[in-house]
């Protein structure tokens, strides 16, 4: 256990890794083999700079012996991070929570090639709340509302609302218009990981994903849909729309996984047409009924 919590640096919390049983002489030996992206010199430099710690918050040196069944903590770093040219908006803030409007292409939390260019780290630096924590997630490609807590220990209180399906979430999506599709419809299916990387799929078995789908309006061969997920499976809305034969416009994962584009090469011209538009819930601390609406909108393409 910590003697004291490690600090947040530049909006970034330390990552942690468990040290299993193994024939390693030093922690450095383990880290070199554990993380394929890192180099021995890179980890050694982090240790010299005081960016790797044991579970008591004591810096680990390059020659520190390996002790199994312990945790170590380190600060992630990137040599160069691509800037995402869109700015988040703060919709609401009180003493307990922050509700932010996430633009397309911005990850919610640090992942892969993104650390500073994430909604969480941006907000920590902008608002000065180092304990800010995301209660739920949106895909990188999806825009809209994300709920954060501001204090240590509050995240689970609000996350319970999502686990217990006590949050009403309303999304909008633009997708092909299908006259033969009888709407509204409750799409219920079982969603599990697919063999292909990044994809989820519908499989036989007891349904674990439910989405109420309505059509709002139509323009030429496209329609604007209202999606109300009753569960929170990964890529649920994208999988359900694709399975109905109306994949969301500009979806590069469904129905066909397209080639990955490096962040530095992206043009940001064709965002996924999916928006987390509304959040409804009763605040578990104040008992106040809360309703938030995104400031973003989805428009039909004028070129079609």
C-alpha positions as MATLAB code, in Angstrom:
seq = 'XXXXXXXXXXXXXXXXXXXXXXXXXXXXXXXXXXXXXXXXXXXXXXXXXXXXXXXXXXXXXXXXXXXXXXXXXXXXXXXXXXXXXXXXXXXXXXXXXXXXXXXXXXXXXXXXXXXXXXXXXXXXXXXXXXXXXXXXXXXXXXXXXXXXXXXXXXXXXXXXXXXXXXXXXXXXXXXXXXXXXXXXXXXXXXXXXXXXXXXXXXXXXXXXXXXXXXXXXXXXXXXXXXXXXXXXXXXXXXXXXXXXXXXXXXXXXXXXXXXXXXXXXXXXXXXXXXXXXXXXXXXXXXXXXXXXXXXXXXXXXXXX';
ca = [
       0.000    0.000    0.000;
       1.025    3.613   -0.544;
       2.352    5.722    2.303;
       0.845    8.582    0.267;
      -0.788    8.775   -3.173;
       1.441    9.598   -6.109;
       0.868   12.997   -7.666;
      -0.804   13.716  -10.978;
       1.792   15.150  -13.378;
       0.656   17.397  -16.234;
      -2.826   15.972  -15.833;
      -1.629   12.350  -16.071;
      -2.020    9.783  -13.291;
       0.662    7.101  -12.881;
       0.107    3.727  -14.524;
       0.779    0.534  -12.600;
       2.005   -2.979  -13.305;
       2.114   -6.098  -11.123;
       5.425   -7.925  -10.691;
       4.770  -11.686  -11.032;
       7.039  -14.509   -9.981;
       9.985  -14.672  -12.360;
      13.745  -15.011  -12.709;
      14.539  -11.319  -13.124;
      17.560   -9.732  -11.487;
      16.246   -6.156  -11.551;
      12.988   -4.310  -12.120;
      14.621   -2.858  -15.220;
      15.121   -6.374  -16.639;
      11.411   -7.094  -16.163;
      10.211   -3.838  -17.735;
      12.430   -4.342  -20.771;
      10.771   -7.698  -21.489;
       7.259   -6.776  -20.331;
       6.757   -3.785  -22.617;
       7.678   -4.418  -26.219;
       7.303   -0.741  -27.161;
       9.776    0.468  -24.574;
      13.545    0.169  -24.743;
      15.943   -0.591  -21.919;
      17.534    2.838  -22.318;
      14.102    4.450  -22.228;
      13.158    2.770  -18.946;
      16.578    3.512  -17.499;
      16.116    7.188  -18.360;
      12.692    7.233  -16.671;
      14.189    5.730  -13.527;
      17.007    8.270  -13.437;
      14.418   11.044  -13.857;
      12.361    9.698  -10.933;
       9.383    8.513  -12.996;
       9.175    4.891  -11.732;
       8.110    4.070   -8.143;
       7.460    1.122   -5.875;
       4.130    0.676   -4.089;
       5.305    2.880   -1.227;
       6.029    5.781   -3.549;
       9.817    5.327   -3.352;
      11.696    5.896   -6.648;
      13.119    2.770   -8.278;
      16.713    2.943   -9.541;
      18.038    1.098  -12.611;
      19.795   -1.412  -10.339;
      16.874   -1.939   -7.918;
      16.413   -5.688   -7.312;
      13.306   -7.444   -8.557;
      10.739   -8.236   -5.837;
       7.794  -10.381   -7.017;
       4.156   -9.975   -5.945;
       4.465   -6.198   -5.726;
       3.141   -3.250   -7.691;
       5.236   -0.617   -9.377;
       4.029    2.689  -10.786;
       5.328    4.760  -13.663;
       4.400    7.796  -15.709;
       3.664    7.177  -19.374;
       5.438    9.301  -21.916;
       5.387    9.866  -25.661;
       8.205   11.296  -27.722;
       5.739   13.109  -29.994;
       1.953   13.345  -29.766;
      -0.287   14.448  -32.628;
      -2.509   17.413  -31.772;
      -6.249   16.885  -32.193;
      -7.654   20.137  -33.645;
     -10.972   20.182  -31.790;
     -11.851   21.703  -28.421;
     -14.031   20.145  -25.738;
     -16.789   22.082  -23.961;
     -17.775   22.042  -20.295;
     -21.563   21.746  -20.113;
     -21.953   21.640  -16.325;
     -19.887   21.678  -13.147;
     -20.710   21.534   -9.440;
     -18.753   20.427   -6.373;
     -19.095   16.738   -7.281;
     -19.246   16.330  -11.060;
     -18.270   17.768  -14.427;
     -20.194   17.076  -17.631;
     -18.181   17.685  -20.798;
     -19.016   17.673  -24.489;
     -16.390   15.585  -26.291;
     -15.616   16.338  -29.939;
     -15.139   13.597  -32.500;
     -11.656   11.995  -32.631;
     -10.693   12.893  -29.030;
     -10.131    9.869  -26.724;
     -11.709   10.054  -23.265;
      -8.683    8.681  -21.378;
      -5.007    8.020  -22.234;
      -4.638    5.141  -24.661;
      -2.058    4.081  -27.237;
      -0.600    7.179  -28.931;
      -2.680    9.613  -26.873;
      -1.886   11.043  -23.424;
      -2.158   14.830  -23.315;
      -4.576   14.825  -26.249;
      -7.374   13.155  -24.291;
     -10.509   14.603  -22.749;
      -9.541   13.616  -19.199;
      -6.045   15.115  -19.257;
      -7.186   18.254  -21.055;
      -9.878   18.850  -18.426;
      -7.543   18.143  -15.508;
      -5.117   20.744  -16.812;
      -7.819   23.225  -17.807;
      -9.950   23.025  -14.652;
      -7.189   22.272  -12.146;
      -8.923   19.170  -10.742;
      -6.206   16.512  -10.507;
      -8.611   13.880   -9.144;
     -11.030   14.205  -12.067;
     -12.117   10.731  -13.189;
     -14.280    9.547  -16.111;
     -17.388    7.693  -14.938;
     -18.058    6.073  -18.332;
     -16.564    5.983  -21.820;
     -17.300    6.988  -25.379;
     -15.467    5.627  -28.396;
     -12.751    7.893  -29.755;
     -14.843    8.431  -32.914;
     -18.069    9.320  -31.042;
     -18.904   12.877  -29.983;
     -21.047   13.974  -27.060;
     -21.568   13.934  -23.327;
     -19.181   12.387  -20.799;
     -19.655   12.455  -17.014;
     -16.692   12.971  -14.658;
     -16.341   13.014  -10.876;
     -14.101   15.555   -9.140;
     -13.280   13.889   -5.820;
     -11.500   10.705   -4.792;
     -14.033    8.029   -3.895;
     -16.981    9.456   -5.826;
     -16.470    7.643   -9.109;
     -17.970    4.343   -7.959;
     -21.019    6.148   -6.561;
     -21.870    7.548   -9.987;
     -20.640    4.512  -11.939;
     -23.218    2.455  -10.038;
     -25.922    4.404  -11.876;
     -24.631    3.042  -15.179;
     -24.177   -0.502  -13.846;
     -27.734   -0.481  -12.499;
     -29.102    1.001  -15.744;
     -30.336    4.066  -13.855;
     -29.012    6.469  -16.506;
     -31.097    7.228  -19.579;
     -28.775    7.757  -22.551;
     -30.009    9.141  -25.855;
     -27.857    9.080  -28.988;
     -28.352   10.326  -32.513;
     -26.885    8.714  -35.605;
     -26.973    9.297  -39.337;
     -27.127    6.118  -41.393;
     -28.683    4.801  -44.611;
     -32.450    5.036  -44.919;
     -34.011    1.598  -45.224;
     -37.751    1.735  -46.104;
     -38.242   -1.956  -45.316;
     -37.015   -1.484  -41.742;
     -40.019   -1.352  -39.407;
     -39.330    1.273  -36.728;
     -39.354    1.846  -33.827;
     -37.712   -1.442  -32.903;
     -35.993   -2.870  -29.845;
     -32.862   -4.631  -31.079;
     -31.869   -7.345  -28.618;
     -28.940   -9.672  -29.238;
     -25.854  -11.206  -27.708;
     -22.671   -9.235  -28.429;
     -19.212  -10.712  -27.896;
     -15.690  -10.041  -29.149;
     -15.077  -11.006  -32.753;
     -12.014  -12.805  -34.076;
     -10.943   -9.695  -35.951;
      -9.091   -7.098  -33.900;
     -11.251   -4.220  -32.622;
     -14.543   -5.719  -33.781;
     -17.495   -7.006  -31.783;
     -20.170   -9.274  -33.246;
     -23.645  -10.644  -32.660;
     -23.696  -14.342  -31.745;
     -26.286  -16.910  -30.765;
     -27.258  -17.016  -27.116;
     -29.075  -15.073  -24.456;
     -29.282  -11.386  -25.314;
     -26.943   -9.114  -23.351;
     -27.426   -5.943  -25.422;
     -30.639   -3.997  -26.001;
     -31.153   -0.819  -28.049;
     -34.390    1.050  -28.803;
     -34.124    2.509  -32.316;
     -36.389    5.207  -33.781;
     -36.241    7.236  -36.983;
     -36.414   11.024  -36.610;
     -36.203   12.336  -40.177;
     -34.949   11.503  -43.644;
     -32.868   13.204  -46.335;
     -32.468   11.470  -49.705;
     -30.911    8.052  -49.004;
     -30.001    8.859  -45.383;
     -31.951    9.043  -42.143;
     -31.402   10.478  -38.692;
     -31.974    7.871  -35.999;
     -32.506    8.146  -32.257;
     -30.772    5.351  -30.353;
     -31.507    4.542  -26.728;
     -29.177    1.836  -25.373;
     -30.593   -0.045  -22.403;
     -27.240   -1.790  -21.853;
     -23.630   -0.726  -22.324;
     -21.761   -3.322  -24.368;
     -18.694   -2.199  -26.309;
     -19.635   -0.844  -29.775;
     -23.253   -1.804  -29.063;
     -24.889    0.906  -31.171;
     -22.504    0.412  -34.073;
     -23.010   -3.368  -34.038;
     -26.808   -3.132  -33.816;
     -27.110   -0.595  -36.632;
     -24.788   -2.606  -38.854;
     -26.700   -5.814  -38.122;
     -29.923   -4.112  -39.230;
     -28.332   -3.233  -42.564;
     -27.951    0.468  -41.780;
     -24.344    0.957  -40.591;
     -23.608    4.388  -39.144;
     -22.167    6.813  -41.667;
     -18.338    6.936  -41.727;
     -17.938    3.868  -39.510;
     -14.494    2.421  -40.313;
     -15.007   -0.693  -38.162;
     -18.489   -1.945  -39.142;
     -19.477   -3.772  -41.192;
     -15.945   -3.964  -42.675;
     -12.807   -3.174  -40.684;
     -10.867   -0.600  -42.676;
      -7.132    0.019  -42.696;
      -5.739    1.792  -39.624;
      -4.509    5.344  -40.217;
      -1.706    6.724  -38.058;
      -2.815    9.766  -36.000;
      -0.272   12.035  -37.700;
      -1.777   11.179  -41.117;
      -5.456   11.673  -40.277;
      -7.418   14.447  -41.981;
     -10.452   14.472  -39.638;
     -12.758   15.052  -42.621;
     -15.231   12.219  -42.086;
     -16.222   11.778  -38.417;
     -18.397    8.885  -37.355;
     -21.955   10.206  -37.389;
     -22.769    9.172  -33.838;
     -23.535   11.625  -31.031;
     -24.146   10.997  -27.316;
     -26.865   13.637  -27.167;
     -28.566   13.351  -23.768;
     -27.950   12.092  -20.219;
     -30.762   11.744  -17.664;
     -30.238   10.540  -14.083;
     -30.978   11.285  -10.446;
     -27.861   12.531   -8.665;
     -26.996    9.934   -5.982;
     -25.654   12.617   -3.622;
     -28.060   15.543   -4.024;
     -31.112   13.519   -5.182;
     -31.585   16.194   -7.846;
     -32.928   15.077  -11.209;
     -30.273   15.882  -13.815;
     -30.705   16.383  -17.559;
     -27.865   17.316  -19.896;
     -27.921   17.886  -23.651;
     -24.996   18.072  -26.037;
     -24.257   21.326  -27.820;
     -23.227   19.392  -30.929;
     -25.539   18.404  -33.772;
     -25.368   15.929  -36.631;
     -26.182   17.335  -40.063;
     -26.942   15.503  -43.268;
     -24.099   15.771  -45.809;
     -24.956   18.449  -48.363;
     -23.018   16.717  -51.148;
     -25.232   13.637  -51.358;
];
